[in-house]
C-alpha cells in the first residue's frame, strides 16, 4: 500500500513538472521571439536612415541567424529538460540509449544551425553555437576576436602560456591573467565531447594564433613595415614628380606644334578650329590625362600603404573596393547594356535610311522630276519635314524603354516635368505651328512672292513653322506670326501677274473742256510707252466719276513682273505727265474761278493763245 502511494505521488509530481516545464518553454520561446521582433523593429526605425542597403542586408542576416540560434538553444534546453525528466522517471533506464537519443537530437539541431565562426586574419579558429549569459553567439565571437588580437598586439605581456582554468560550470581558456573565452557545458554538448576535452582541443589553436600575432607585431617586423611604408611614399613622390616633368615637356611640345605644324580646320568657307583653339584643346586634354594618371597612382598607392600594417589592412581593402567597385559596376553595366545598345543602333539606322529614302522622293517631287496628281512641288519639303518629325518621335518612343534608367522614378519625373512645361507654355507656339502647316497647304504665297498683308507690302523672304518674314520696298524686315496671317487677308501680286497678268491702275482727273476721246488716247498712249506694261491685252480706260468740275478717269494696264510694281507705277505717272504736256492739256481739276497766269513750262503758248481768243469772243 505504501509503495502504491509513493508511485502515485511520483506520477503526480512528474505530471505537474512536465506541465510546468512545457509551459516554461512556451513562455520563454514567446518572450524570446517578442524580444527579437521588438529589437528588430527598434533597430530598423533607428538605423533605416543611416544604414546602406548592403549593411541592412548584413544586419538582417545576423539577426535571423541569432533568432535561429536562440530557437535552437530553446530546443536544446527542451532536450536537457526531457533528459532530466526521463532520469527522474526511471533511474534504471539505460544510460547509453539515453545518450544516443540525446546525440541524435543535437545532431538534428546541428544540421540546421550553421554556427558563428571566430575568424582572425581570414583564419577560422572555432565555431560557436550557443550564448553565454546575456551574450549571443555573435557577441561571444566578436569578444573572442578582440581579446586574441589585443593579446597578440600587446608588447607588455611577456608570458606565452595558454592554459585552462576549470570551475564547476565553465572551463576558462587563459593567457596569463587574462580570460580569452569560456567553454560552457552547452558548447561541449554541441560538439559531443566533454567540456574539458573541448577546451583542451581549443588551447593549441589559440596558442598558435597568438604566437603568429606576436611574431607579426614584434619590433623588427614593425620596423620593416615602417621602412616599407616610407619606401612606398618615396616611390609615389618620384612618380608624381616624374609625371609632372613628362607632362611639362609634353605641353612645351604641344606649343611648338601649335606654332609650326598645326593648320586651321575649315569646313567649306567656315574656319571651324584655328591653330590657337586646337592648341588650347590639346593642352586641356593633356591636363585631364595628367590628373587621371595621378589619380590612378593614388588609387593604387593608398591601399598599398594601408595594407602594410595589420591594423589598417581591412581599411586598405575597403579603400581598394571603393575604387574598384564603381569601375567594376560601370563595366558590368556597360556589358549588360550591350544588347539594348545594339537594339537602339538598329532602330536608329532603320529610321535614318527610311528618312533618306523619303528625302530622295521629296527632292524628286520638288524638282518636278516626279509628278503626283494633286500634290504640288512646293508641298514636298514641308511634307518631308512633317514626316521626318513624326519618324523621329516614333524612334524616340521605341528607344525610350531601352535607355539606361528609363524605369527609374527620377527619369520619369523629369519626363513628366518637361511635358508639363511644354503643355503649359506652348499654346501660342502650337497655334503658330498649326497655322504654318495650314498656310503651307493653302499655298497663299511662296518665298519670293510679292504680297500684301493688311498694311504690309513686300516680298516673302522666309517661312518658318512659327513666323513669316517680309521685306518691304524700303528694305524693312517685318516678322509676322503665322496665326496673324491666318486671321487676315493676303494679296499675292506675283501669282496674279504670272497667271493672268496683274492690272495696275491709277486715277487722273480732267476738266469737261477736254474731250473724253482725247483723254482716252492720251492715257492709253502713256500706258503703252511705260516699260513693263504688256501690249496685249491692251490698256484700257474707265471713267470712274463725273464731278461738278471735272471727270475722273482710270487707266488700267497689264504687267507680268510684279517685283517692279513700284517702278512701273512711277514710270506710268511720268508718261501721263509727258503725254499731257505734249497734248497741251493741263493736269488740274478746274476748281478756280479767276484768271491765272499759266506756267509756260506747263501750258504751251499755242494753248494760251487759243484760250485768250476764246475769252475775247
RODO-287321 format. One line per field, with one value per residue (C-alpha): residue number from 0; x, y, z. Coordinates in Angstrom, 1 decimal. Example, Ala and Ser with C-alpha at 12.3 -4.5 7.8 and 13.67 -1.06 7.14 Angstrom:
2
i	0 1
x	12.3 13.7
y	-4.5 -1.1
z	7.8 7.1
//
This chain:
617
i	0 1 2 3 4 5 6 7 8 9 10 11 12 13 14 15 16 17 18 19 20 21 22 23 24 25 26 27 28 29 30 31 32 33 34 35 36 37 38 39 40 41 42 43 44 45 46 47 48 49 50 51 52 53 54 55 56 57 58 59 60 61 62 63 64 65 66 67 68 69 70 71 72 73 74 75 76 77 78 79 80 81 82 83 84 85 86 87 88 89 90 91 92 93 94 95 96 97 98 99 100 101 102 103 104 105 106 107 108 109 110 111 112 113 114 115 116 117 118 119 120 121 122 123 124 125 126 127 128 129 130 131 132 133 134 135 136 137 138 139 140 141 142 143 144 145 146 147 148 149 150 151 152 153 154 155 156 157 158 159 160 161 162 163 164 165 166 167 168 169 170 171 172 173 174 175 176 177 178 179 180 181 182 183 184 185 186 187 188 189 190 191 192 193 194 195 196 197 198 199 200 201 202 203 204 205 206 207 208 209 210 211 212 213 214 215 216 217 218 219 220 221 222 223 224 225 226 227 228 229 230 231 232 233 234 235 236 237 238 239 240 241 242 243 244 245 246 247 248 249 250 251 252 253 254 255 256 257 258 259 260 261 262 263 264 265 266 267 268 269 270 271 272 273 274 275 276 277 278 279 280 281 282 283 284 285 286 287 288 289 290 291 292 293 294 295 296 297 298 299 300 301 302 303 304 305 306 307 308 309 310 311 312 313 314 315 316 317 318 319 320 321 322 323 324 325 326 327 328 329 330 331 332 333 334 335 336 337 338 339 340 341 342 343 344 345 346 347 348 349 350 351 352 353 354 355 356 357 358 359 360 361 362 363 364 365 366 367 368 369 370 371 372 373 374 375 376 377 378 379 380 381 382 383 384 385 386 387 388 389 390 391 392 393 394 395 396 397 398 399 400 401 402 403 404 405 406 407 408 409 410 411 412 413 414 415 416 417 418 419 420 421 422 423 424 425 426 427 428 429 430 431 432 433 434 435 436 437 438 439 440 441 442 443 444 445 446 447 448 449 450 451 452 453 454 455 456 457 458 459 460 461 462 463 464 465 466 467 468 469 470 471 472 473 474 475 476 477 478 479 480 481 482 483 484 485 486 487 488 489 490 491 492 493 494 495 496 497 498 499 500 501 502 503 504 505 506 507 508 509 510 511 512 513 514 515 516 517 518 519 520 521 522 523 524 525 526 527 528 529 530 531 532 533 534 535 536 537 538 539 540 541 542 543 544 545 546 547 548 549 550 551 552 553 554 555 556 557 558 559 560 561 562 563 564 565 566 567 568 569 570 571 572 573 574 575 576 577 578 579 580 581 582 583 584 585 586 587 588 589 590 591 592 593 594 595 596 597 598 599 600 601 602 603 604 605 606 607 608 609 610 611 612 613 614 615 616
x	0.0 2.8 4.6 1.5 1.2 4.8 4.3 1.1 2.9 5.8 3.5 1.7 5.0 6.1 2.8 2.9 6.6 6.0 3.2 5.4 8.4 6.4 4.7 8.1 9.4 6.5 6.8 10.5 10.0 7.3 9.4 12.5 10.6 8.9 12.2 13.8 10.9 11.0 14.7 14.5 11.8 13.8 17.0 15.1 13.5 16.7 19.1 16.9 18.1 21.8 22.5 23.0 21.2 24.2 24.6 20.9 21.1 24.1 22.3 19.1 21.1 22.8 19.5 18.0 21.0 20.7 17.0 17.8 20.4 18.0 15.3 17.9 19.0 15.5 15.2 18.4 17.0 14.0 16.2 18.0 14.8 13.4 16.6 16.2 12.5 13.5 16.1 13.5 11.0 13.2 16.7 17.0 16.9 19.9 22.3 23.7 20.3 19.5 22.8 22.3 18.9 20.3 23.1 20.6 18.5 21.6 22.8 19.5 19.8 23.5 22.4 20.0 22.3 25.4 27.0 29.1 32.8 35.6 37.8 41.1 43.2 41.0 41.6 38.7 39.7 36.4 32.6 30.1 26.5 25.1 25.0 26.6 24.7 23.4 25.8 24.7 26.9 27.8 28.8 30.9 32.6 33.4 34.7 37.0 38.3 39.0 40.7 43.0 44.0 44.7 46.8 48.8 49.4 50.3 54.0 53.7 52.5 55.6 54.2 53.3 51.4 47.8 46.2 42.8 41.2 38.3 35.3 32.0 30.2 32.9 36.4 38.2 41.0 43.5 46.6 48.4 45.8 43.5 40.5 40.3 37.0 35.0 33.8 30.3 28.5 26.3 29.3 30.6 27.1 27.0 30.4 29.6 32.6 33.3 33.8 37.4 38.3 36.8 38.8 42.0 41.2 41.0 44.2 46.8 44.7 44.5 48.2 49.3 47.3 48.6 52.2 51.6 50.2 53.2 55.5 53.7 53.8 57.4 59.7 61.7 58.5 57.1 60.4 60.3 56.7 57.6 60.5 58.3 55.7 58.4 59.7 56.2 55.7 59.1 58.3 54.9 56.7 59.1 56.2 54.3 57.3 58.2 54.6 54.6 58.0 56.9 53.7 55.5 57.7 54.5 52.9 56.0 55.9 52.2 53.0 55.8 53.5 50.7 53.0 54.8 52.8 49.1 46.8 43.3 40.4 37.9 34.5 33.9 34.4 33.9 37.0 35.9 39.1 42.1 45.6 45.2 42.0 43.5 46.4 44.2 42.2 45.4 46.7 43.4 43.4 47.0 46.0 43.0 45.3 47.8 45.2 43.8 47.3 47.9 44.6 45.3 48.7 47.0 44.3 47.0 49.4 46.9 45.6 49.2 50.1 47.2 47.8 51.3 50.1 47.7 45.6 44.7 44.7 40.9 40.7 43.0 40.7 37.8 39.5 40.5 37.0 35.7 37.7 37.3 33.5 32.4 34.7 33.5 29.9 30.4 32.0 29.4 26.6 28.1 28.4 24.9 23.7 25.3 22.2 20.0 22.6 22.5 18.7 19.0 21.6 19.4 16.4 18.4 19.8 16.5 14.8 17.8 17.7 14.0 14.2 16.9 14.6 11.7 14.0 15.0 11.4 10.7 13.6 12.4 8.9 10.3 12.4 9.3 11.0 8.3 4.8 1.8 -1.6 -3.0 0.4 2.2 6.1 6.2 4.5 7.4 9.8 7.2 5.6 9.1 9.7 6.5 7.1 10.7 9.5 6.9 9.5 11.9 9.1 8.4 12.1 12.3 9.2 10.8 14.2 12.9 12.4 16.0 17.6 19.5 17.4 14.2 12.3 13.6 11.4 13.8 13.8 10.0 9.6 11.8 9.8 6.5 8.0 9.2 5.8 4.0 6.2 5.7 1.9 1.5 3.8 3.4 -0.3 0.7 3.6 1.4 -1.2 1.5 2.8 -0.7 -1.2 2.1 1.0 -2.3 -0.6 1.7 -1.0 -3.3 -0.5 -1.4 2.2 5.7 9.1 9.9 6.3 5.3 2.3 0.3 -0.9 -3.3 -1.0 2.3 3.5 6.7 8.5 8.4 11.9 11.4 8.7 9.2 6.8 6.2 6.6 6.8 9.2 8.5 10.9 9.3 10.4 12.2 14.3 12.4 12.3 8.8 8.1 4.5 3.2 1.6 -1.6 -1.9 -1.6 -4.4 -6.7 -6.1 -6.5 -3.5 -3.0 -0.5 0.7 3.3 0.9 -1.7 0.9 2.3 -1.0 -3.3 -1.4 -1.7 -3.7 -2.2 -4.4 -4.2 -6.8 -6.4 -9.0 -9.5 -11.9 -15.0 -13.4 -11.1 -12.9 -13.0 -11.8 -8.6 -8.2 -8.6 -6.0 -3.6 -3.8 -3.5 -0.5 1.1 0.5 1.9 5.1 5.6 8.3 7.0 3.4 2.1 0.9 -1.6 -4.0 -4.2 -4.5 -8.0 -9.6 -12.5 -14.4 -14.9 -16.9 -18.4 -17.8 -19.1 -16.0 -14.1 -14.2 -12.3 -10.5 -8.8 -6.1 -5.7 -2.7 -1.4 2.0 3.8 6.6 5.1 8.5 8.8 5.4 6.6 8.9 6.2 3.7 6.4 7.1 3.4 2.8 5.8 4.4 0.9 2.6 4.6 1.7 -0.5 2.2 2.6 -1.2 -1.3 -3.7 -3.2 -3.3 -5.5 -9.1 -10.8 -11.8 -10.7 -12.9 -10.3 -7.9 -4.5 -1.2 -0.3 3.2 4.9 6.6 3.2 0.9 2.1 1.9 -0.4 -2.9 -2.7 -3.2 -6.3 -7.6 -7.3 -9.1 -12.0 -12.2 -12.3 -15.1
y	0.0 2.3 1.5 2.3 5.7 6.5 5.6 7.7 10.7 10.2 10.3 13.4 15.2 14.0 15.2 18.7 19.1 18.2 20.8 23.4 22.6 22.8 26.0 27.4 26.5 28.1 31.3 31.5 30.9 33.6 36.1 35.4 35.9 39.0 40.4 39.6 41.3 44.3 44.7 44.3 47.0 49.4 48.8 49.2 52.5 54.0 52.8 52.9 56.4 55.7 52.2 51.4 48.6 46.3 47.0 46.4 43.0 42.0 43.2 41.3 38.1 38.5 39.0 36.0 33.8 35.0 34.1 30.7 30.2 31.2 28.9 26.0 26.9 26.6 23.3 22.2 23.3 21.2 18.2 18.7 19.1 16.0 14.2 15.2 14.1 10.8 10.4 11.3 8.9 5.9 5.6 2.2 3.5 2.6 5.5 4.5 4.6 7.9 9.5 8.1 9.7 13.0 13.0 12.2 15.3 17.5 16.2 17.2 20.7 21.0 20.2 23.2 25.6 27.0 28.5 31.7 31.3 33.2 34.5 36.2 37.2 35.1 32.0 30.3 29.2 27.8 27.9 28.9 27.7 28.9 32.0 32.6 34.6 37.7 37.4 36.0 33.8 36.8 38.8 36.0 35.6 39.4 39.4 36.4 38.0 41.3 39.6 37.5 40.4 42.6 39.9 39.3 43.1 43.8 44.0 44.3 40.7 38.6 35.2 33.0 30.2 29.3 27.1 26.0 27.1 24.8 25.7 24.0 25.1 26.6 25.9 29.3 29.4 31.8 33.7 34.9 36.5 37.3 35.2 34.7 32.9 30.3 26.9 26.0 22.7 23.6 24.2 20.7 19.2 20.7 19.1 15.7 15.7 16.6 20.2 19.8 17.8 20.6 23.2 21.1 21.0 24.8 25.5 24.7 26.5 29.7 29.4 29.1 32.1 34.2 33.2 34.2 37.6 38.1 37.3 39.8 42.6 42.3 45.3 44.1 43.4 46.8 48.5 46.7 47.8 51.4 51.2 49.8 52.5 55.2 53.5 53.4 57.1 57.9 55.9 57.7 61.1 60.2 59.0 62.3 64.4 62.3 62.5 66.3 66.6 64.5 66.4 69.7 68.5 67.4 70.8 72.5 70.1 71.0 74.7 74.1 72.0 74.6 77.4 75.2 72.2 72.7 74.1 75.5 73.1 74.5 73.3 74.9 78.6 78.3 78.1 75.5 75.5 77.7 76.7 78.6 76.8 73.4 74.1 75.0 71.8 69.7 71.4 70.9 67.2 66.8 68.3 65.9 62.9 64.1 64.3 60.9 59.3 60.8 59.7 56.1 56.2 57.4 54.7 52.1 53.6 54.4 50.8 49.5 51.9 50.8 47.1 47.3 47.4 44.7 47.2 49.0 46.0 45.8 49.5 49.1 46.5 48.8 51.7 49.5 48.3 51.9 52.4 49.0 48.6 51.7 50.7 47.2 48.3 50.6 47.9 45.4 47.8 48.5 44.8 44.2 47.2 46.0 44.1 47.2 49.3 47.0 47.3 51.2 51.2 49.0 51.2 54.4 53.2 51.9 55.3 57.1 55.3 55.4 59.2 59.3 57.4 59.8 62.8 61.5 61.2 64.7 66.1 64.5 65.9 69.4 69.3 68.2 65.0 63.0 64.3 63.2 64.5 66.9 67.2 70.5 70.6 73.3 70.8 68.3 69.9 70.8 67.3 65.8 67.9 66.7 63.0 63.3 64.8 62.1 59.4 60.9 60.9 57.3 56.5 58.1 56.2 53.0 53.7 55.1 51.7 50.7 53.8 53.3 54.4 54.8 52.8 55.0 57.4 60.3 59.8 59.5 62.6 64.7 63.5 64.5 67.8 68.6 67.5 69.8 72.8 72.2 71.8 74.9 77.3 76.4 77.2 80.2 78.3 75.4 77.8 79.3 75.8 74.7 78.0 77.5 74.0 75.3 78.2 75.7 73.6 76.5 77.9 81.6 82.6 81.3 82.5 85.4 86.4 90.0 90.1 92.5 91.6 94.3 97.4 95.5 95.0 93.4 90.2 87.0 86.1 83.3 80.9 79.1 76.9 79.9 83.1 84.6 87.4 90.1 92.6 95.8 98.0 100.1 97.1 96.8 93.2 92.6 89.4 88.3 85.4 82.7 82.9 86.6 85.6 83.1 85.8 88.4 88.8 88.1 89.7 87.9 90.2 87.7 84.8 87.0 88.6 85.3 83.5 86.3 89.5 91.9 95.0 98.2 101.3 104.9 107.8 111.1 114.0 116.3 119.2 118.9 121.2 118.3 115.7 112.3 110.6 112.7 111.8 108.0 108.2 110.2 107.8 104.6 106.1 106.9 103.3 101.7 103.8 102.7 100.0 96.7 97.2 94.5 95.4 92.6 92.6 96.4 99.0 100.4 103.5 103.6 106.8 106.4 109.5 112.7 115.5 119.1 120.5 117.5 113.9 111.1 108.7 105.4 104.0 100.2 98.2 94.6 93.7 90.4 91.4 92.2 92.7 96.1 97.3 100.5 101.4 100.7 103.0 105.7 105.3 105.4 108.6 110.2 109.1 110.6 113.9 113.9 113.0 115.7 118.3 117.2 117.5 120.9 119.6 120.9 118.2 120.2 120.0 123.4 124.5 128.1 131.0 133.8 134.0 132.7 133.1 129.7 128.4 128.3 125.1 123.6 125.5 125.6 129.0 127.7 126.6 130.0 131.9 129.9 130.2 134.0 134.2 132.2 134.6 137.7 136.2
z	0.0 0.9 -2.4 -4.4 -2.7 -3.4 -7.1 -7.3 -5.7 -8.2 -11.2 -9.9 -9.4 -12.9 -14.4 -12.9 -13.6 -17.2 -17.4 -15.8 -17.9 -21.2 -20.1 -19.1 -22.5 -24.3 -22.3 -22.9 -26.6 -26.8 -24.8 -26.9 -30.2 -28.9 -27.7 -31.1 -33.0 -30.8 -31.1 -34.8 -35.1 -32.9 -35.0 -38.2 -37.1 -35.7 -38.5 -41.5 -42.5 -41.9 -43.0 -46.6 -48.4 -48.1 -44.3 -43.8 -45.5 -43.3 -40.2 -41.2 -41.8 -38.4 -36.7 -38.5 -37.5 -33.9 -33.9 -35.3 -32.6 -29.8 -31.2 -31.4 -27.8 -26.6 -28.3 -26.6 -23.3 -24.0 -24.7 -21.4 -19.5 -21.2 -20.3 -16.7 -16.7 -18.2 -15.4 -12.8 -14.3 -14.1 -12.7 -14.2 -17.8 -19.9 -20.0 -23.3 -25.0 -23.4 -24.5 -28.1 -28.3 -26.9 -29.5 -32.3 -31.3 -31.1 -34.5 -36.0 -34.5 -35.7 -39.2 -39.1 -37.3 -39.2 -36.1 -35.7 -36.7 -34.8 -37.7 -37.2 -40.3 -42.6 -40.3 -38.6 -35.1 -33.7 -34.2 -31.5 -31.4 -28.0 -26.0 -22.6 -20.1 -21.8 -24.8 -28.0 -30.2 -32.3 -29.3 -27.9 -31.3 -31.5 -27.9 -28.5 -31.7 -30.0 -27.0 -29.1 -31.3 -28.2 -26.7 -29.9 -30.3 -26.7 -26.1 -22.3 -21.8 -21.5 -20.7 -23.7 -22.0 -22.8 -20.1 -18.8 -15.6 -14.7 -12.5 -11.7 -14.9 -17.0 -18.5 -18.9 -21.5 -20.0 -21.3 -18.2 -16.0 -19.0 -19.8 -23.6 -23.5 -21.6 -22.7 -21.3 -20.9 -23.8 -26.0 -25.1 -25.7 -29.2 -30.0 -28.5 -26.2 -22.5 -21.7 -20.6 -23.7 -25.9 -24.0 -24.5 -28.2 -28.4 -26.4 -29.2 -31.8 -29.7 -28.7 -32.3 -33.4 -30.5 -31.4 -35.0 -34.0 -31.6 -34.5 -36.8 -34.2 -33.0 -33.1 -36.2 -38.2 -37.3 -38.3 -41.6 -42.2 -41.3 -43.8 -46.5 -45.7 -46.2 -49.4 -50.9 -50.1 -51.7 -54.8 -55.1 -54.7 -57.5 -59.7 -59.1 -59.9 -62.9 -64.2 -63.8 -65.6 -68.5 -69.0 -68.8 -71.7 -73.5 -73.1 -74.5 -77.4 -78.0 -78.0 -80.6 -82.8 -82.5 -83.9 -86.5 -87.6 -87.0 -89.6 -89.3 -89.7 -92.2 -93.4 -96.8 -96.0 -92.3 -90.1 -87.5 -85.4 -85.8 -84.6 -81.3 -80.4 -81.4 -79.1 -76.2 -76.7 -76.7 -73.6 -71.8 -72.8 -71.5 -68.1 -67.9 -68.8 -66.2 -63.4 -64.4 -64.2 -60.8 -59.5 -60.7 -58.9 -55.7 -56.0 -56.1 -53.6 -50.8 -50.4 -50.5 -47.7 -45.6 -46.3 -44.8 -41.2 -40.0 -38.1 -41.3 -43.6 -43.7 -44.3 -47.3 -48.8 -48.2 -49.9 -52.8 -53.1 -53.1 -56.2 -57.8 -57.1 -59.1 -62.0 -61.9 -61.7 -64.7 -66.8 -65.7 -66.6 -70.0 -70.7 -69.7 -71.7 -74.9 -76.2 -75.6 -77.3 -80.3 -80.4 -80.2 -83.0 -85.3 -84.7 -85.4 -88.7 -89.8 -89.2 -90.7 -94.0 -94.1 -93.8 -96.5 -98.9 -98.2 -98.7 -102.1 -103.1 -101.8 -103.8 -106.9 -106.4 -105.6 -108.8 -110.8 -111.9 -110.2 -110.6 -108.4 -109.4 -106.8 -105.0 -105.7 -105.8 -103.1 -100.7 -101.0 -98.5 -95.8 -96.1 -95.7 -92.6 -91.0 -91.9 -90.6 -87.3 -86.8 -87.6 -85.0 -82.4 -83.3 -83.0 -79.5 -78.4 -79.5 -78.0 -74.7 -72.9 -73.8 -72.3 -69.0 -66.1 -68.1 -65.4 -62.5 -60.8 -61.4 -65.2 -65.3 -63.1 -65.4 -68.4 -66.8 -65.8 -69.3 -70.8 -68.3 -69.1 -72.9 -72.5 -70.3 -72.2 -75.8 -76.6 -78.8 -80.3 -81.2 -82.7 -84.9 -85.9 -86.9 -88.8 -90.6 -91.7 -92.9 -94.8 -96.4 -97.8 -98.7 -100.8 -100.5 -101.3 -101.8 -100.9 -103.3 -104.0 -103.6 -101.3 -99.2 -95.6 -94.4 -94.5 -95.0 -98.6 -99.8 -100.8 -98.8 -97.8 -95.2 -94.0 -90.7 -88.6 -86.3 -88.4 -91.9 -92.8 -95.4 -96.8 -97.8 -100.8 -98.2 -97.2 -93.9 -92.5 -90.9 -88.9 -88.8 -86.7 -88.8 -86.6 -87.6 -91.3 -90.9 -89.5 -92.2 -96.0 -98.2 -101.6 -103.9 -106.6 -108.1 -108.6 -110.3 -112.6 -113.7 -114.3 -115.6 -115.8 -112.9 -113.7 -112.4 -112.3 -111.4 -111.5 -113.3 -113.4 -116.4 -116.9 -119.1 -121.7 -122.7 -124.9 -123.3 -126.5 -126.4 -122.8 -123.6 -126.4 -124.2 -121.2 -123.4 -125.2 -121.9 -120.7 -123.8 -123.5 -119.9 -119.5 -118.1 -119.4 -121.7 -125.2 -125.2 -123.6 -124.4 -121.8 -121.3 -119.6 -117.3 -116.4 -112.7 -111.6 -113.1 -110.6 -110.8 -112.4 -113.8 -114.9 -113.0 -115.4 -114.5 -116.7 -116.4 -117.8 -117.6 -116.3 -115.8 -113.4 -110.0 -108.5 -110.3 -109.3 -107.6 -110.5 -113.1 -111.3 -111.2 -115.0 -115.8 -113.9 -115.7 -119.1 -118.2 -117.4 -120.6 -122.9 -121.2 -121.8 -125.4 -126.0 -124.2 -121.5 -118.0 -115.2 -112.9 -111.9 -112.7 -109.2 -109.7 -111.0 -111.5 -114.4 -113.5 -115.4 -116.6 -116.2 -119.6 -118.8 -118.2 -120.6 -124.2 -125.9 -128.6 -126.0 -124.2 -127.5 -128.4 -124.9 -125.0 -128.3 -126.9 -123.9 -126.2 -128.2
//
